[in-house]
C-alpha cells in the first residue's frame, strides 16, 4: 500500500508546552482514518503540521513524498476543513462555491449542487448571518465536493444537527466508494463515526498511543460482569483497562481474550459484552465520558 503521509519523530512545542510529542506514523492511500483524542490532545496542531500551516520543532513530515510547508505541488492535492473555518466578512455561500474550483482541480460542481440541496443551504445569505449549522454545512460540502486526494475534516460537522450529520456520513461513504481518496476525520463523536473508520490514530497529550486497524481495535476489548469472586478468580494477571464494583458485583474491561478465554469466562458464570470504540478509547486514555460528548 502506498503511503500518502509519512511522519517520523515529529515534535511541536509552543514555549514550554509540547503539543505533539515524538509522533511516528504513516497514513495509507485511499482509506478513511480517524484521528481521535480528548480536547487539547494535539489533534488540530498535528493536522496543521500535516497541511503545511505550521513548522515542526523537530522531526520530518512527508506528504505525497515531499515536505508540505510552502509546497504548492503538495497543497493543491490537500483539502483541510475545520470547525473554525473563517470567510471574508461579506461573503455569501455562493461566493465560496464559486471560488472553490480555483483551489481544487477535482472539484465536482454537480455534486456540490446536490449537497447544497441535501443540506438546504441558503446560497444568498451572508455567512455572518448564518447559523452555526449552516456554516458547518458549507465546510463539509467543500470538503466532499473538492474530492482532494487527501482530505482532512477537523470537526467541521459539530454544528450540524443529528440528521444533517447522518447526511454527511452517508454522502461521504457513497462518494468515497465511487471516488476513493484518503480521508482523515478528527472528531469527538466517536460512536457516530465508528463504522466509517478503517484505521484509527489516537493522540493523547501529544503522543500517538493507538495506531491500529479499526476492525482489529473494535474486537480487542471485552467487558466481563459477574460476582467479585468470579471476576477476580478469572482475571489472574490479565491487564485491566477499567473496573467498577457495586456491592458484590464487579465489571471489568480487559483486552486480548482468546476464544478459549471467552469460553472459560462463560463457564465461570461471567457475562461478556463487546466494548464500543468510544468506550475503548476512553479506557485507554483515562478520559471521562463527558469529554467525548459534544452538543450538536
For each residue, the residues with C-beta under 8 A, 3 or more apart:
1: 28 29
2: 28 29
3: 6 26 27 28 29
4: 27 28 29 63 64 149 150 182
5: 25 26 27 50 61 62 63 150 182
6: 3 26 60 61 62
7: 10 23 24 25 26 50 59 60 61 62
8: 24 59 60
9: 22 23 24 58 59 60
10: 7 20 22 23 24 46 49 56 58 59 60 61
11: 18 20 21 22 23 56 57 58 59
12: 18 19 20 42 45 46 49 54 56 57 206
13: 16 17 18 19 57
14: 17 19
15:
16: 13
17: 13 14
18: 11 12 13 21 206
19: 12 13 14 42 45 46 206
20: 10 11 12 23 42 45 46 49 56 203 206
21: 11 18 42 205 206 207
22: 9 10 11 59 207
23: 7 9 10 11 20 46 59 203 206 207 208
24: 7 8 9 10 208
25: 5 7 201 208 211
26: 3 5 6 7
27: 3 4 5 31 33 182 184 199
28: 1 2 3 4 31 182 199
29: 1 2 3 4 182
30: 180 181 182
31: 27 28 182 183 198 199
32: 172 176 182 183 185 196 197 198 199
33: 27 182 183 184 185 197 198 199 200 201
34: 184 185 186 187 190 193 196 197 199 200 201 214
35: 43 46 47 184 185 186 201 203
36: 43 186 187 190 200 201 202 203 281
37: 41 42 43 202 203 204 281 285
38: 41 204 285 287 291 292
39: 188 291
40:
41: 37 38 203 204 205 206 285
42: 12 19 20 21 37 45 46 203 205 206
43: 35 36 37 46 47 154 186 203
44: 47 48 82 154 186
45: 12 19 20 42 48 49 54
46: 10 12 19 20 23 35 42 43 49 50 203
47: 35 43 44 50 51 80 82 152 154 184 186
48: 44 45 51 53 54
49: 10 12 20 45 46 52 53 54 55 56 61
50: 5 7 46 47 61 63 68 152
51: 47 48 68 75 78 80 152
52: 49 63 67 68 69 70 71 74 75 78
53: 48 49 80
54: 12 45 48 49
55: 49 69
56: 10 11 12 20 49 59 60 61
57: 11 12 13
58: 9 10 11
59: 7 8 9 10 11 22 23 56
60: 6 7 8 9 10 56 67
61: 5 6 7 10 49 50 56 67 68
62: 5 6 7 65 66 67
63: 4 5 50 52 66 67 68 74 78 150
64: 4 73 74 77 149 150
65: 62
66: 62 63 71 73 74
67: 52 60 61 62 63 71 74
68: 50 51 52 61 63 71 74 75 78
69: 52 55
70: 52
71: 52 66 67 68 74 75
72: 75 76
73: 64 66 76 77
74: 52 63 64 66 67 68 71 77 78
75: 51 52 68 71 72 78
76: 72 73 103 105
77: 64 73 74 148 149 150
78: 51 52 63 68 74 75 148 149 150 151 152
79: 104 142 143 146 148 150 151 152
80: 47 51 53 152 154
81: 85 139 140 142 143 151 152 153 154 156
82: 44 47 85 139 152 154 155 156
83: 136 139 154 155 156 158 159
84:
85: 81 82 135 138 139 156
86:
87: 91 95 96 127 138
88: 91 95
89: 128
90: 126
91: 87 88 95 96 126 127
92: 95 96 123 124 125 126 127
93: 96 97 116 121 122 123 124 125 127 130 134 138
94: 97 98 123 124
95: 87 88 91 92 98 99
96: 87 91 92 93 99 100 127 138 142
97: 93 94 100 109 112 116 123 141 142
98: 94 95 101
99: 95 96 102 103
100: 96 97 103 104 107 112 142 145 146
101: 98 104 107 109
102: 99
103: 76 99 100 107 146
104: 79 100 101 107 145 146 147 148
105: 76
106: 146 147 148 149 179
107: 100 101 103 104 112 145 146 147
108: 111 112 145 147
109: 97 101 112 113 145
110: 113 114
111: 108 114 115 144 145 147 175
112: 97 100 107 108 109 115 116 141 142 145
113: 109 110 116 117
114: 110 111 117 118
115: 111 112 118 119 140 141 144 145 171
116: 93 97 112 113 119 121 123 141
117: 113 114 120
118: 114 115 167 171
119: 115 116 134 137 140 141 164 167
120: 117
121: 93 116 134 137 138 141
122: 93 125 130 134
123: 92 93 94 97 116
124: 92 93 94
125: 92 93 122 129 130 134
126: 90 91 92 129 130
127: 87 91 92 93 96 130 135 138
128: 89
129: 125 126
130: 93 122 125 126 127 134 135 138
131: 134 135 159
132: 135 136 159
133: 136 137 159 160 161 164 296
134: 93 119 121 122 125 130 131 137 138
135: 85 127 130 131 132 138 139 159
136: 83 132 133 139 140 156 157 158 159 160 164
137: 119 121 133 134 140 141 160 164
138: 85 87 93 96 121 127 130 134 135 141 142
139: 81 82 83 85 135 136 142 143 156 157
140: 81 115 119 136 137 143 144 153 156 157 160 168
141: 97 112 115 116 119 121 137 138 144 145
142: 79 81 96 97 100 112 138 139 145 146
143: 79 81 139 140 146 148 151 153 156
144: 111 115 140 141 147 168 171 172 175
145: 100 104 107 108 109 111 112 115 141 142
146: 79 100 103 104 106 107 142 143 151
147: 104 106 107 108 111 144 151 175 179 181
148: 77 78 79 104 106 143 151 181
149: 4 64 77 78 106 181 182
150: 4 5 63 64 77 78 79 181 182 184
151: 78 79 81 143 146 147 148 181 182 183 184
152: 47 50 51 78 79 80 81 82 183 184 186
153: 81 140 143 156 157 183 184 185 186 187
154: 43 44 47 80 81 82 83 186
155: 82 83 158 186 187 188
156: 81 82 83 85 136 139 140 143 153 159
157: 136 139 140 153 160 164 165 168 187 189
158: 83 136 155 187 188 189 294 296
159: 83 131 132 133 135 136 156 296
160: 133 136 137 140 157 164 165 168 296
161: 133 164 165 296
162: 165 166 296
163: 166 167
164: 119 133 136 137 157 160 161 167 168
165: 157 160 161 162 168 169 189 192 296
166: 162 163 169 170
167: 118 119 163 164 170 171
168: 140 144 157 160 164 165 171 172
169: 165 166 172 173 192 193 196
170: 166 167 173 174
171: 115 118 144 167 168 174 175
172: 32 144 168 169 175 176 183 196
173: 169 170 176 177 196
174: 170 171 177 178
175: 111 144 147 171 172 178 179
176: 32 172 173 179 180 181 183
177: 173 174 180
178: 174 175
179: 106 147 175 176
180: 30 176 177
181: 30 147 148 149 150 151 176
182: 4 5 27 28 29 30 31 32 33 149 150 151
183: 31 32 33 151 152 153 172 176
184: 27 33 34 35 47 150 151 152 153
185: 32 33 34 35 153 193 196 197
186: 34 35 36 43 44 47 152 153 154 155
187: 34 36 153 155 157 158 190 192 193
188: 39 155 158 291 292 293 294
189: 157 158 165 192 193 292 294
190: 34 36 187 193 194 276 277 278 281 292
191: 194 276 277 278
192: 165 169 187 189
193: 34 169 185 187 189 190 196 197
194: 190 191 197 214 218 276 277 278
195:
196: 32 34 169 172 173 185 193
197: 32 33 34 185 193 194 200 214 277
198: 31 32 33 213 214 215
199: 27 28 31 32 33 34 211 212 213 214
200: 33 34 36 197 210 211 212 213 214 217 277
201: 25 33 34 35 36 208 210 211
202: 36 37 208 209 210 211 281 284 285
203: 20 23 35 36 37 41 42 43 46 206 207 208 209
204: 37 38 41 207 209 284 285
205: 21 41 42
206: 12 18 19 20 21 23 41 42 203
207: 21 22 23 203 204
208: 23 24 25 201 202 203 211
209: 202 203 204 284 285
210: 200 201 202 217 281 284
211: 25 199 200 201 202 208
212: 199 200 216 217 220
213: 198 199 200 216 217
214: 34 194 197 198 199 200 217 218 277
215: 198 218 219
216: 212 213 219 220
217: 200 210 212 213 214 220 277 280
218: 194 214 215 274 277 280
219: 215 216 274
220: 212 216 217 255 256 280
221: 241 253 254 255 274 275 279 280 283
222: 253 254 255 257 262 272 273 274 275
223: 251 252 253 272 273 274 275
224: 231 234 251 252 253 254 265 270 271 272
225: 231 249 250 251 270 271 273
226: 230 231 234 249 250 268 269 270 271
227: 230 231 248 249 250 269
228: 231 232 245 248 249 250
229: 232 233
230: 226 227 233 234 268 269 270
231: 224 225 226 227 228 234 235 250 251 252 270
232: 228 229 235 250
233: 229 230 268
234: 224 226 230 231 264 265 268 270
235: 231 232 238 240 252 254
236:
237:
238: 235 254 256
239: 254 255 256
240: 235 243 252 253 254
241: 221 253 254 255 280 283 284
242: 252 253 283
243: 240 250 251 252 253
244: 250 251 252
245: 228 249 250 251
246: 249
247:
248: 227 228
249: 225 226 227 228 245 246
250: 225 226 227 228 231 232 243 244 245
251: 223 224 225 231 243 244 245
252: 223 224 231 235 240 242 243 244
253: 221 222 223 224 240 241 242 243 275 279 280 283
254: 221 222 224 235 238 239 240 241 257
255: 220 221 222 239 241
256: 220 238 239 261
257: 222 254 261 262 265
258: 261 262
259: 262 263
260: 263 264
261: 256 257 258 264 265
262: 222 257 258 259 265 266 272
263: 259 260 266 267
264: 234 260 261 267 268
265: 224 234 257 261 262 268 270 272
266: 262 263 269 270 272
267: 263 264
268: 226 230 233 234 264 265
269: 226 227 230 266
270: 224 225 226 230 231 234 265 266
271: 224 225 226
272: 222 223 224 262 265 266
273: 222 223 225
274: 218 219 221 222 223
275: 221 222 223 253 279 280 283
276: 190 191 194 279 280
277: 190 191 194 197 200 214 217 218 280 281
278: 190 191 194 281 282 292
279: 221 253 275 276 282 283
280: 217 218 220 221 241 253 275 276 277 283 284
281: 36 37 190 202 210 277 278 284 285 287 292
282: 278 279 285 286 287 288 289 292
283: 221 241 242 253 275 279 280 286
284: 202 204 209 210 241 280 281
285: 37 38 41 202 204 209 281 282
286: 282 283
287: 38 281 282 291 292
288: 282 291
289: 282 292 293
290: 293
291: 38 39 188 287 288
292: 38 188 189 190 278 281 282 287 289
293: 188 289 290
294: 158 188 189
295:
296: 133 158 159 160 161 162 165
